[in-house]
Amino acid sequence: MLQLLRQLAAREISFRQAILAVAHFVSPTRFRSGDDFNWKTYHLHYNEELQSIAKTATLQLSRTDFEIRSGALRFKEDVSLLPSHHLLYRTITQMAPSSVLEVGCGGGDHLANLSVLLGEACEVRGVDRSEDQLTLARRRNPGLVSKLEVADITGKCNLPSSELVYSHAVLMHISEKDNRFQRALTNMLHSASKCVVLIENWSQHDFMKHISMAIRETGKDWV
């Protein structure tokens, strides 16, 4: 709560964002799952967050915003990416996968940006547990309309098979209650044929322990 007040005072978030954050915190649905958010209404908070971030950072890339020299991704000086976004794009472009799946794709900006960065050589797809989030993604990035589907990775689900599967600030918000976090990781490893990229706050869970458990469950020979 104190953090919210500080962010309001510094105008880092809007009053509506603060109200939505409080509503998420006291939500019975959130308490039942143990997750950080009530995913049924998270799209409201997320849309506000995107608007705030867009005031100071670049969220959607065009083909003139970057160049690739000797395999290295370089952005133009007027492109201001968040550090975690820059890391995500640099990592995945270096791997040059033929297919990518984002788990928890939200507004779809990462997938749309990867489509721009990787071109037609890479097929991009995304899943999110919220249809409202996917509606937001389709509105922000019309090119993704046919590439998105609903899936709850904390339960039994068959994710599309992809060479590379990644998440950005998603698993860190999932609770270990009722084995939810472990199922999410295992589902991601099942889906990936070559690699998994996790841009997450690793202090939120013992990621290495759970990754080791997921590897044993999938039976894949990961390097």
Contacts in CASP RR format, 6 or more apart in sequence:
PFRMAT RR
TARGET T0000
AUTHOR 0000-0000-0000
METHOD contacts of the structure
MODEL  1
MLQLLRQLAAREISFRQAILAVAHFVSPTRFRSGDDFNWKTYHLHYNEEL
QSIAKTATLQLSRTDFEIRSGALRFKEDVSLLPSHHLLYRTITQMAPSSV
LEVGCGGGDHLANLSVLLGEACEVRGVDRSEDQLTLARRRNPGLVSKLEV
ADITGKCNLPSSELVYSHAVLMHISEKDNRFQRALTNMLHSASKCVVLIE
NWSQHDFMKHISMAIRETGKDWV
1 22 0 8 1.000
4 13 0 8 1.000
4 18 0 8 1.000
4 21 0 8 1.000
4 22 0 8 1.000
7 13 0 8 1.000
7 18 0 8 1.000
8 15 0 8 1.000
8 18 0 8 1.000
12 52 0 8 1.000
13 21 0 8 1.000
13 48 0 8 1.000
13 49 0 8 1.000
13 52 0 8 1.000
14 48 0 8 1.000
14 51 0 8 1.000
14 52 0 8 1.000
16 48 0 8 1.000
17 45 0 8 1.000
17 48 0 8 1.000
17 49 0 8 1.000
17 52 0 8 1.000
20 41 0 8 1.000
20 44 0 8 1.000
20 45 0 8 1.000
20 48 0 8 1.000
21 45 0 8 1.000
23 38 0 8 1.000
23 41 0 8 1.000
24 30 0 8 1.000
24 36 0 8 1.000
24 37 0 8 1.000
24 38 0 8 1.000
24 41 0 8 1.000
24 42 0 8 1.000
24 45 0 8 1.000
27 38 0 8 1.000
27 41 0 8 1.000
29 38 0 8 1.000
29 39 0 8 1.000
29 40 0 8 1.000
30 36 0 8 1.000
30 37 0 8 1.000
30 38 0 8 1.000
33 39 0 8 1.000
33 154 0 8 1.000
33 175 0 8 1.000
33 177 0 8 1.000
33 180 0 8 1.000
34 175 0 8 1.000
34 177 0 8 1.000
34 180 0 8 1.000
35 173 0 8 1.000
35 174 0 8 1.000
35 175 0 8 1.000
35 180 0 8 1.000
36 172 0 8 1.000
36 173 0 8 1.000
36 174 0 8 1.000
36 175 0 8 1.000
37 45 0 8 1.000
37 173 0 8 1.000
39 129 0 8 1.000
39 130 0 8 1.000
40 130 0 8 1.000
40 132 0 8 1.000
42 130 0 8 1.000
42 133 0 8 1.000
43 106 0 8 1.000
43 130 0 8 1.000
43 132 0 8 1.000
43 133 0 8 1.000
43 135 0 8 1.000
43 136 0 8 1.000
46 106 0 8 1.000
46 107 0 8 1.000
46 133 0 8 1.000
46 136 0 8 1.000
47 136 0 8 1.000
50 59 0 8 1.000
50 107 0 8 1.000
50 109 0 8 1.000
50 140 0 8 1.000
53 59 0 8 1.000
53 82 0 8 1.000
56 80 0 8 1.000
57 80 0 8 1.000
57 81 0 8 1.000
57 82 0 8 1.000
57 85 0 8 1.000
58 65 0 8 1.000
58 79 0 8 1.000
58 80 0 8 1.000
58 81 0 8 1.000
59 109 0 8 1.000
60 109 0 8 1.000
60 112 0 8 1.000
60 113 0 8 1.000
60 140 0 8 1.000
60 141 0 8 1.000
61 79 0 8 1.000
61 112 0 8 1.000
61 113 0 8 1.000
61 116 0 8 1.000
61 117 0 8 1.000
62 116 0 8 1.000
63 116 0 8 1.000
64 76 0 8 1.000
65 75 0 8 1.000
65 76 0 8 1.000
65 79 0 8 1.000
66 73 0 8 1.000
66 74 0 8 1.000
66 75 0 8 1.000
66 76 0 8 1.000
66 79 0 8 1.000
66 117 0 8 1.000
67 74 0 8 1.000
67 76 0 8 1.000
68 74 0 8 1.000
68 93 0 8 1.000
71 93 0 8 1.000
71 94 0 8 1.000
73 89 0 8 1.000
73 90 0 8 1.000
73 93 0 8 1.000
73 94 0 8 1.000
73 117 0 8 1.000
75 81 0 8 1.000
75 86 0 8 1.000
81 89 0 8 1.000
84 168 0 8 1.000
84 169 0 8 1.000
84 199 0 8 1.000
85 110 0 8 1.000
85 113 0 8 1.000
85 168 0 8 1.000
87 199 0 8 1.000
88 110 0 8 1.000
88 166 0 8 1.000
88 168 0 8 1.000
88 197 0 8 1.000
88 199 0 8 1.000
89 113 0 8 1.000
89 114 0 8 1.000
89 117 0 8 1.000
91 197 0 8 1.000
91 199 0 8 1.000
92 100 0 8 1.000
92 114 0 8 1.000
92 117 0 8 1.000
92 118 0 8 1.000
92 164 0 8 1.000
92 166 0 8 1.000
92 197 0 8 1.000
93 114 0 8 1.000
93 117 0 8 1.000
93 118 0 8 1.000
95 164 0 8 1.000
95 195 0 8 1.000
95 197 0 8 1.000
96 118 0 8 1.000
96 121 0 8 1.000
96 122 0 8 1.000
97 118 0 8 1.000
97 122 0 8 1.000
97 162 0 8 1.000
97 163 0 8 1.000
97 164 0 8 1.000
97 194 0 8 1.000
97 195 0 8 1.000
98 121 0 8 1.000
98 122 0 8 1.000
98 123 0 8 1.000
98 163 0 8 1.000
99 122 0 8 1.000
99 123 0 8 1.000
99 124 0 8 1.000
99 125 0 8 1.000
99 162 0 8 1.000
99 163 0 8 1.000
99 164 0 8 1.000
100 111 0 8 1.000
100 114 0 8 1.000
100 118 0 8 1.000
100 122 0 8 1.000
100 123 0 8 1.000
100 124 0 8 1.000
100 125 0 8 1.000
100 162 0 8 1.000
100 163 0 8 1.000
100 164 0 8 1.000
100 165 0 8 1.000
100 166 0 8 1.000
101 124 0 8 1.000
101 125 0 8 1.000
101 126 0 8 1.000
101 127 0 8 1.000
101 159 0 8 1.000
101 160 0 8 1.000
101 162 0 8 1.000
101 164 0 8 1.000
101 165 0 8 1.000
101 166 0 8 1.000
101 191 0 8 1.000
101 192 0 8 1.000
102 108 0 8 1.000
102 110 0 8 1.000
102 111 0 8 1.000
102 124 0 8 1.000
102 125 0 8 1.000
102 126 0 8 1.000
102 127 0 8 1.000
102 165 0 8 1.000
102 166 0 8 1.000
102 167 0 8 1.000
102 168 0 8 1.000
103 126 0 8 1.000
103 127 0 8 1.000
103 153 0 8 1.000
103 159 0 8 1.000
103 165 0 8 1.000
103 166 0 8 1.000
103 167 0 8 1.000
103 170 0 8 1.000
103 184 0 8 1.000
103 187 0 8 1.000
103 188 0 8 1.000
104 126 0 8 1.000
104 127 0 8 1.000
104 128 0 8 1.000
104 129 0 8 1.000
104 133 0 8 1.000
104 153 0 8 1.000
104 167 0 8 1.000
104 170 0 8 1.000
105 111 0 8 1.000
105 126 0 8 1.000
105 127 0 8 1.000
105 128 0 8 1.000
105 133 0 8 1.000
105 134 0 8 1.000
105 137 0 8 1.000
105 148 0 8 1.000
106 128 0 8 1.000
106 130 0 8 1.000
106 133 0 8 1.000
106 134 0 8 1.000
106 136 0 8 1.000
106 137 0 8 1.000
107 133 0 8 1.000
107 136 0 8 1.000
107 137 0 8 1.000
107 140 0 8 1.000
107 141 0 8 1.000
108 126 0 8 1.000
108 137 0 8 1.000
108 140 0 8 1.000
108 141 0 8 1.000
108 144 0 8 1.000
108 148 0 8 1.000
109 140 0 8 1.000
109 141 0 8 1.000
110 168 0 8 1.000
111 124 0 8 1.000
111 125 0 8 1.000
111 126 0 8 1.000
111 137 0 8 1.000
111 141 0 8 1.000
111 144 0 8 1.000
111 147 0 8 1.000
112 140 0 8 1.000
112 141 0 8 1.000
112 143 0 8 1.000
112 144 0 8 1.000
114 122 0 8 1.000
114 124 0 8 1.000
115 122 0 8 1.000
115 124 0 8 1.000
115 143 0 8 1.000
115 144 0 8 1.000
118 124 0 8 1.000
123 162 0 8 1.000
124 144 0 8 1.000
124 147 0 8 1.000
125 147 0 8 1.000
125 148 0 8 1.000
125 149 0 8 1.000
125 160 0 8 1.000
125 162 0 8 1.000
126 144 0 8 1.000
126 147 0 8 1.000
126 148 0 8 1.000
126 149 0 8 1.000
126 160 0 8 1.000
127 148 0 8 1.000
127 149 0 8 1.000
127 150 0 8 1.000
127 151 0 8 1.000
127 153 0 8 1.000
127 159 0 8 1.000
127 160 0 8 1.000
128 134 0 8 1.000
128 137 0 8 1.000
128 148 0 8 1.000
128 150 0 8 1.000
128 151 0 8 1.000
129 150 0 8 1.000
129 151 0 8 1.000
129 152 0 8 1.000
129 153 0 8 1.000
129 154 0 8 1.000
130 150 0 8 1.000
131 150 0 8 1.000
134 148 0 8 1.000
134 149 0 8 1.000
134 150 0 8 1.000
137 144 0 8 1.000
137 148 0 8 1.000
138 144 0 8 1.000
138 145 0 8 1.000
138 148 0 8 1.000
149 160 0 8 1.000
151 157 0 8 1.000
151 159 0 8 1.000
153 159 0 8 1.000
153 183 0 8 1.000
153 184 0 8 1.000
153 187 0 8 1.000
153 188 0 8 1.000
154 174 0 8 1.000
154 180 0 8 1.000
154 181 0 8 1.000
154 183 0 8 1.000
154 184 0 8 1.000
155 180 0 8 1.000
155 183 0 8 1.000
155 184 0 8 1.000
155 187 0 8 1.000
156 183 0 8 1.000
157 187 0 8 1.000
159 165 0 8 1.000
159 187 0 8 1.000
159 188 0 8 1.000
159 190 0 8 1.000
159 191 0 8 1.000
160 191 0 8 1.000
161 191 0 8 1.000
161 193 0 8 1.000
162 191 0 8 1.000
162 192 0 8 1.000
162 193 0 8 1.000
163 192 0 8 1.000
163 193 0 8 1.000
163 194 0 8 1.000
163 195 0 8 1.000
164 192 0 8 1.000
164 194 0 8 1.000
164 195 0 8 1.000
164 196 0 8 1.000
164 197 0 8 1.000
165 188 0 8 1.000
165 189 0 8 1.000
165 191 0 8 1.000
165 192 0 8 1.000
165 195 0 8 1.000
165 196 0 8 1.000
165 197 0 8 1.000
166 196 0 8 1.000
166 197 0 8 1.000
166 198 0 8 1.000
166 199 0 8 1.000
167 188 0 8 1.000
167 197 0 8 1.000
167 198 0 8 1.000
167 199 0 8 1.000
167 200 0 8 1.000
168 199 0 8 1.000
168 200 0 8 1.000
169 199 0 8 1.000
169 200 0 8 1.000
169 201 0 8 1.000
170 200 0 8 1.000
171 181 0 8 1.000
171 184 0 8 1.000
171 185 0 8 1.000
171 198 0 8 1.000
171 200 0 8 1.000
171 204 0 8 1.000
171 205 0 8 1.000
172 200 0 8 1.000
172 201 0 8 1.000
172 202 0 8 1.000
172 204 0 8 1.000
172 205 0 8 1.000
173 204 0 8 1.000
174 180 0 8 1.000
174 181 0 8 1.000
174 184 0 8 1.000
175 181 0 8 1.000
176 182 0 8 1.000
176 205 0 8 1.000
181 205 0 8 1.000
181 210 0 8 1.000
182 210 0 8 1.000
182 213 0 8 1.000
182 214 0 8 1.000
185 210 0 8 1.000
185 211 0 8 1.000
185 213 0 8 1.000
185 214 0 8 1.000
186 213 0 8 1.000
186 214 0 8 1.000
186 217 0 8 1.000
186 218 0 8 1.000
188 196 0 8 1.000
188 214 0 8 1.000
189 196 0 8 1.000
189 211 0 8 1.000
189 214 0 8 1.000
189 215 0 8 1.000
189 217 0 8 1.000
189 218 0 8 1.000
189 220 0 8 1.000
189 222 0 8 1.000
190 218 0 8 1.000
198 207 0 8 1.000
200 207 0 8 1.000
215 222 0 8 1.000
END
